[in-house]
Amino acid sequence: MKYSGHESFSIRKDWLAKGIRKFEAFKKDELSAMDELGIGKNMVKALRYWLKVTGITVDEPKKKVFDISMLGNLIKKYDPYTEELGTLWILQYNLAKNIENATSWYFFFNEFSLSEFTAEDYLLAIKKWDEMHNEKPASESSLLKDFDCLRRTYLQRSSLDDNGKNEDFGPESNMECPFTELGLLKSLEKGLYKKASPSKQNLPLLIVLAVIINQANEQKEIKLYDLQNQPSSVGKVFNLDTILLISLLSDLENKGYVKVVRTAGLDVLRITTDLSYLDCIEKYYKDMENE
């Protein structure tokens, strides 16, 4: 499990696009990477981290492996400036299911049960969970840094308690995180936050289908309960309430991708399409081009 790999920098607007276009820079020495990317030493480390945990790159230093992933290549081909909402959603999926390298994000979306909470509520819950699942529990300061970075990932600067005053206001850091567009977290009042379900019109069906297919793991049926409640499920990583999930499944069924099968005591989703996880993402991009 890993905490604080982001060097206290949340994802900045245009960072991921820059990382995709210039990912070869990370294979060079530190000074060359800083020069080519136009950012400081700690920002280079942070960007490399975000590229990894969102699934854009395959980064295994112990094996000396660093390359763009198949997903990263799709984004590079169809959305090199990471402007499409579908891109953000699939990156959110990868981030929120990454228990090994983005542990706080995994915990927040998959294990943290409170819908309304304070920082203290969150800290108490993750400390308890971390102590149960981590051989070497993280320090409280690391957990707090992660929570601060997490809220900056999803809240607009105007919604932050400190209005972002603790952040570096350099040319690469005074921008909103693009994930604020997803609408997954709200600030209700000073110190109180709420998990939010996204707007249905902002959640592309083919991206939802991609996540479902990936969760099904080559099986053609999956329980509706698991779609809502299983860790790393579409319901968990996208903060879907039951009504929204059922509505999305109905839309997918109307398009012939799936079929909801209701039997006594066991409701399942039958996947009727032969599209793979990556096929769904590529089809999303191609459909966007044709609109």
C-alpha positions in Angstrom: 0.0 0.0 0.0 1.2 3.5 -0.8 0.4 6.9 0.6 1.7 10.4 -0.4 3.3 9.4 -3.7 1.9 12.6 -5.2 4.4 14.9 -3.4 1.4 16.9 -2.2 0.5 17.9 -5.8 -3.0 17.0 -7.1 -3.4 16.5 -10.8 -3.2 19.8 -12.6 -5.0 20.8 -15.8 -2.9 19.7 -18.8 -0.5 17.7 -16.7 -1.7 14.3 -17.9 -1.8 15.5 -21.5 1.8 16.7 -21.2 2.8 13.4 -19.6 1.2 11.4 -22.5 2.9 13.6 -25.2 6.3 13.6 -23.5 6.4 10.4 -21.5 9.8 9.5 -22.9 11.2 12.4 -20.8 10.7 10.3 -17.7 13.3 7.8 -19.0 16.0 10.5 -19.0 18.0 11.9 -16.1 16.2 14.2 -13.6 17.5 17.5 -14.9 16.6 16.6 -18.5 13.1 15.5 -17.5 12.6 18.8 -15.6 13.8 20.8 -18.6 11.7 18.9 -21.2 8.5 18.9 -19.1 9.0 22.4 -17.9 8.3 21.6 -14.3 10.2 21.3 -11.0 11.8 18.2 -9.5 8.9 17.3 -7.2 6.3 18.0 -9.9 8.1 15.5 -12.2 7.8 12.9 -9.5 4.2 13.8 -8.9 3.3 13.6 -12.6 5.0 10.3 -13.0 3.0 9.0 -10.1 -0.3 10.3 -11.5 0.4 8.7 -14.9 1.0 5.4 -13.2 -2.0 5.3 -10.8 -4.5 6.4 -13.5 -3.3 3.6 -15.8 -1.8 5.7 -18.5 1.7 4.2 -18.0 3.1 0.9 -16.9 5.8 1.9 -14.3 7.7 -0.8 -12.5 11.1 0.6 -11.3 12.3 -2.7 -9.8 11.9 -4.3 -13.2 13.1 -1.2 -15.0 9.9 -1.1 -16.9 8.4 2.2 -18.0 6.1 2.5 -21.0 2.8 3.9 -22.1 -0.1 1.4 -21.5 -2.6 0.2 -24.0 -5.1 2.6 -22.4 -2.5 5.4 -22.6 -2.0 4.7 -26.3 -5.8 4.9 -26.9 -5.9 8.3 -25.1 -2.8 9.5 -27.0 -4.5 8.5 -30.3 -8.0 9.8 -29.7 -7.8 12.4 -26.9 -4.2 13.6 -26.6 -5.3 16.7 -24.6 -7.4 14.7 -22.2 -10.5 16.9 -22.9 -13.2 14.3 -23.1 -15.3 13.4 -20.0 -15.0 9.8 -20.9 -11.2 10.0 -20.6 -11.6 11.5 -17.1 -14.0 8.8 -16.1 -11.9 5.9 -17.1 -8.9 7.5 -15.4 -11.0 7.9 -12.3 -11.9 4.2 -12.5 -8.2 3.2 -12.6 -7.3 5.6 -9.8 -10.2 4.5 -7.5 -9.4 0.8 -7.8 -5.6 1.1 -7.3 -5.3 -0.2 -3.7 -1.5 -0.7 -4.0 -0.4 2.7 -5.2 -3.3 5.1 -4.6 -4.5 3.6 -1.3 -6.4 6.6 0.0 -8.4 6.9 -3.2 -9.2 3.2 -3.1 -10.3 3.5 0.5 -12.4 6.6 -0.1 -14.4 5.2 -2.9 -14.6 1.5 -1.9 -14.4 1.2 1.9 -15.4 4.5 3.4 -19.1 4.2 4.2 -20.0 7.7 5.4 -21.8 9.9 2.8 -21.4 13.1 4.8 -18.2 13.5 6.9 -15.5 15.7 8.3 -11.8 15.3 7.9 -11.7 13.9 11.4 -14.4 11.3 10.5 -12.3 10.3 7.4 -9.0 10.1 9.4 -10.5 7.9 12.1 -11.9 5.5 9.5 -8.8 5.2 7.4 -6.5 4.8 10.3 -8.6 1.9 11.6 -8.8 0.3 8.1 -5.1 0.8 7.5 -4.1 -0.8 10.8 -6.2 -3.8 9.8 -4.8 -4.2 6.3 -1.3 -2.8 6.3 1.7 -4.5 7.9 3.3 -1.1 8.4 0.5 1.4 9.0 0.9 4.8 7.6 1.6 7.8 9.8 -1.2 10.2 10.6 0.6 13.0 8.7 0.8 10.9 5.5 -2.9 10.1 5.8 -3.8 13.8 6.3 -1.6 14.8 3.3 -3.5 12.3 1.2 -6.9 13.5 2.3 -5.9 17.1 1.5 -4.7 16.0 -2.0 -7.9 13.9 -2.4 -10.2 16.8 -1.7 -8.2 19.0 -4.1 -8.7 16.3 -6.7 -12.5 16.6 -6.7 -13.4 20.0 -5.2 -13.1 23.3 -7.1 -10.7 25.7 -5.5 -13.6 28.0 -4.5 -15.1 25.1 -2.4 -11.9 24.5 -0.4 -11.9 25.7 3.2 -8.6 27.5 2.7 -9.4 28.5 -1.0 -6.2 26.7 -2.0 -4.0 29.1 -0.1 -1.6 26.4 1.0 -0.8 25.4 -2.5 2.1 26.5 -4.7 0.8 29.1 -7.1 3.4 28.6 -9.8 2.4 28.5 -13.4 1.9 24.7 -13.3 -0.1 24.6 -10.1 -2.7 27.3 -10.0 -5.2 25.4 -12.0 -8.1 23.2 -11.0 -7.8 19.5 -11.2 -9.7 18.2 -14.2 -11.4 15.6 -12.0 -13.5 18.4 -10.4 -15.7 18.1 -13.6 -16.9 14.6 -12.4 -18.9 16.0 -9.5 -18.0 13.2 -7.0 -17.4 15.4 -3.9 -19.2 18.4 -2.5 -18.4 20.9 0.3 -21.5 21.5 2.3 -20.2 23.9 4.8 -16.9 24.7 6.5 -15.3 21.4 7.3 -18.2 19.2 6.1 -18.1 17.2 2.9 -20.4 14.9 1.0 -19.9 12.1 -1.5 -22.0 12.9 -4.6 -23.5 10.9 -7.3 -22.6 12.2 -10.8 -24.9 13.7 -13.3 -26.2 10.9 -15.6 -25.6 13.0 -18.8 -22.0 13.4 -17.8 -21.3 9.7 -17.6 -20.8 8.1 -21.0 -22.6 4.7 -21.4 -19.7 3.0 -23.1 -17.3 3.9 -20.3 -19.8 2.5 -17.8 -20.0 -0.7 -20.0 -16.2 -0.9 -20.1 -16.0 -0.9 -16.3 -18.7 -3.5 -16.0 -16.9 -5.8 -18.5 -13.6 -5.4 -16.7 -15.3 -6.1 -13.3 -17.0 -9.2 -14.8 -13.5 -10.6 -15.6 -14.4 -12.5 -18.8 -17.6 -13.8 -17.3 -20.9 -13.2 -19.1 -23.0 -12.6 -16.0 -22.5 -10.6 -12.9 -24.8 -10.0 -9.9 -26.5 -6.6 -9.8 -25.6 -6.5 -6.1 -21.9 -6.8 -7.0 -22.2 -4.0 -9.5 -23.3 -1.7 -6.7 -21.4 -3.0 -3.7 -18.2 -4.9 -4.7 -14.9 -3.1 -4.3 -13.7 -1.5 -7.6 -17.2 -1.9 -9.0 -18.9 0.7 -11.2 -21.2 1.6 -8.3 -18.3 2.2 -6.0 -15.7 4.0 -8.1 -18.3 6.3 -9.7 -20.4 6.9 -6.5 -23.6 5.6 -8.2 -26.7 5.4 -6.1 -29.1 2.5 -6.9 -31.5 4.6 -9.0 -28.8 5.9 -11.2 -27.2 2.5 -11.6 -30.5 0.9 -12.7 -31.1 3.8 -15.1 -27.7 3.3 -16.7 -28.2 -0.5 -17.0 -31.6 0.1 -18.6 -30.0 2.4 -21.2 -27.3 -0.2 -21.9 -30.0 -2.9 -22.2 -31.9 -0.7 -24.7 -28.8 -0.5 -26.8 -28.4 -4.2 -26.8 -25.1 -4.4 -24.8 -26.6 -6.2 -21.7 -29.7 -7.8 -20.4 -31.0 -7.5 -16.9 -32.3 -11.0 -15.7 -34.5 -11.0 -12.7 -35.1 -14.3 -10.9 -36.3 -15.2 -7.5 -33.7 -13.9 -5.1 -30.9 -13.5 -7.7 -30.8 -10.5 -10.1 -28.0 -10.6 -12.6 -26.7 -8.6 -15.5 -26.0 -10.7 -18.6 -23.4 -9.2 -20.9 -24.6 -9.7 -24.5 -21.9 -7.8 -26.3 -18.6 -9.2 -27.4 -16.8 -5.9 -26.9 -13.8 -6.0 -24.6 -12.9 -3.4 -22.0 -10.5 -1.6 -24.4 -13.0 -2.1 -27.3 -15.6 -0.1 -25.3 -13.2 2.8 -24.7 -12.1 2.9 -28.4 -15.7 2.8 -29.5 -16.5 5.7 -27.2 -13.8 7.8 -28.9 -14.8 6.8 -32.4 -18.5 7.6 -31.6 -17.3 11.0 -30.3 -15.5 11.7 -33.6 -18.6 10.9 -35.6 -20.9 13.2 -33.6 
